[in-house]
């Protein structure tokens, strides 16, 4: 296949993994001398010398196996013909890869493979992309001497090599071929055809070594051996397979094959781009046939994913062509009217006139914007610029605030910068991992696979979560400690761990004296030594066994390189910022900062959460986390933009909503976010949107927020745009246009058109110009350019004159802010309390197959795994309430109520219930409250006092909501 864009690195598979040895060895292969690291296989050494040794069972992302016997070579001074994939190089070794003996052996081996394989290559979906076909040519096989006998490929039993002939000759009656197994087409994205399997075990090993699910095995013995998914009777859909695609990627034949390839043909070109789902930021090859996207395959040189993927990034891109997608602008005067399709000029003129009128009547601060964590850095930058340079205010906010704003505040206060400290490769050096308030296997599955691999190599794991997530115990992985804390008590648990470390003198005094403010440490140590912070004193509050917590704290402090990974279960609390500062305190106490294998690592939820924060989406910060009150900072942007910038911080989303209800905030431009579904207290959000005079929704679909919109501007998918995303490790990755925007414009162009309709006069012609402007105005991005990204593949900020190649590890010799600051983390209980009316605590999260509010994944085949949100409830709590598995239940809080089905499980503790928020029908945020983090207003999604009781089905409010949504989505017939 010819690659259209391969920006960095060779895409060759070198057969076996690279050696990490520092010593080198010199040898001769087919007369060529080569020097390679000690421990390198002969196969890889040959590949590095430009000599391809035939192979079928080998790949450089899995360990050598040596089963296909196609890669045999001869080595001077050694008997036999060893497999080159399992034979390490040695000094002075002389290898011959193409002797007569080797060629005869390979041809004989290939004949055996072909003797039990259908020869319908011309009509096979892998034609042109089949390694078996390639290797047959490489070894010079031109005939097959074996007669057709017992086989697995012929359903008729008549002995034909082509399956088309077999179908035409199949007798109307008779037993057929008892060894033939029909294809398994249960998975919506790929098929498994046993008749084409050569038993190379690559799929099994990829599932084990790369993904870490261990869903596949080789069942049977000898001639009866076959790849099996799960237990007897399981197929790929009902097994433990997570549909990551690693097995499909590994398969050298059409045994495991994407349905899209069978339907659309073999790809002929590819473009490297970045996934638009979670914050891992996986690099993918978008493989095309003409202008049709055939498949997404993980790019082997992607520095975030290292050639791996999950079900969403690998397969769930079909939403781009879903029938629900809106491709024409639409307007309406009132939200009770049907939509009217119009041209771009009319829609933009309508929107601009409404926004100008609002400002004329209610003041320049009466309108604002919400930026998107799903859009590119360049697009986000323009939206906040629209607010500041065109609207003339700082009323800009982002969904990043409702998930990770406490990260920005907490790490900024302690370390001096608002981002994680490590790159993802760092996990390979971790001896201890602490996962707190995160569920990586569901929310960040590609990185979770890397974590599991390190755990299988011997690292220890501490999980702090009210729910028994998969990492607590899964195949070949088990947490050393699981601390199932009561929701809302993160700060108490973190402080108890710090208490153990300080009172048992496990802290790293040398690190603290050298790198941190010693006076602040002494004050913090006095605070944390107080017996009220001991595990025994906090056990009744947190529900965590004191002895278990002490052991976990000791392991973190003494177990070697220790890394903390946390998610929304830390930040989405009334003390989210306090918890983040507590985590930073733990890392500084133990010296786990500034080297590989350690650090504080926030796992970002969406693809560009980090970037939307970096780009100045918050109402008090300009790009680069610089407060808008500082004249020298404003001067930089005023000189660049040619306008004066308001020195007063603007409104956050909750402030916008409150002001809308009060009548002073009247207009909103919302790009790529669905605040009606994702923000807390749905009734309040709906009331605020209904009170506005102009709501502009810029998105792919008529989302829930669009029910209250007056203007709909169709958006573009990540496949249709140029730009960059910044992932959870601060890695800036290129997004490349795979196809033309179906709506006519990329999102940055739409924002520019709106700005110009309001008189801005912007003249950008390509996102590279926007990135150049970002670099001119933002010190941490000063060295970032598209040219550098094309050359290096990606960079991690800060990227500037001091760090021209980026910064994989932060705070190596000193903290960015100078000295690390220990901050007092007093536990303050949330105002959201349980009681007789609401005795349970609800916490929320995500599931593997769905993403955020589900706007994208609900419009793909991922619905086969999760077609509705369910309420997890402990058997004890269910029994007390007469609830059975699958029953409809009423979920009620002080804020509201909804109904959904129950799933009875002991994954949650007694007194705790859990649900996801991927489906708007569930309206999970109807029950969440308006409590929020004290420093950032990040909503407290993770703690809601509720009651659960039997129900007959959806509530009246849910039915009314769905009826209202249907009316709001009417589109008038074209005149």
Secondary structure, 3 states (H helix, E strand, C coil): CCCCECCCCCCCCCCCCCCCCCCEEEEEECCEEEEEECCCEHHHHHHHCCCCCCCCCCCCCCCCCCCCCCCECEECCCCCCCECCCCECCCCCEEECCCHHHHHHHHHHHHHHHHCCCCCHHHCCCCCCCHHHHHHHHCCCCCCCCCCCCCCCCCCCCCCCCHHHHHHHCCCCCCCCCCCCCCECCCCCEEECHHHCCCCCHHHHHHHHHHCCCCEEEECCHHHCEEEECCCCCCCCCCCCCCCCHHHHHCCCCCEEEHHHHHHCCCCEEEEEECCCCCCCCEEEEEEECCEEEEEEECCCCCCCCCCCCHHHHHCCHHHHCCCCCCCCEECCCCCCCEEECCHHHHHHHHHHHHHHHHHHHCHHHEEEEECCCCCHHHHHHHHHHHHHHHCCCCEEECCHHHHHHHHHHHHHHCCCCCCCCCHHHHHHCCEEEEECCCHHHHCHHHHHHHHHHHHCCCEEEEECCECCHHHEECCEECCEEECCCCCCHHHHHHHHHHHHHHCCCCCHHHHHHHECHHHHHHHHHHHHCHHHCHHHHHHHHCCCHHHHHHHHHHHHHCCCEEEEECHHHHCCCCHHHHHHHHHHHHHHHCCCCCCCCEEEECCCCCCHHHHHHCCCCCCEECCCEECCCHHHHHHHHHHHCCCCCCCCCCCHHHHHHHHHHCCCCEEEEECCCHHHHCCCHHHHHHHHHHCCEEEEEECCCCCHHHHCCEEEECCCHHHCCEEEECCCCEEEEECCCCCCCCCCCHHHHHHHHHHHCCCCCCCCCHHHHHHHHHHHCHHHCCCCHHHHHHHCEEECCCCCCCCCCCCCCCCCCECCECECCCCCCCCCCCCCCCCCCCEEEEEECCCCCCCCCCCHHHCHHHHCCCCCEEEECHHHHHHHCCCCCCEEEEEECCCEEEEEEEECCCECCCEEEEECCCCCCCHHHCCCCCECCCCCCECCCCEEEEEEECCCCCHHHHHHHHHHHHHCCECCCC
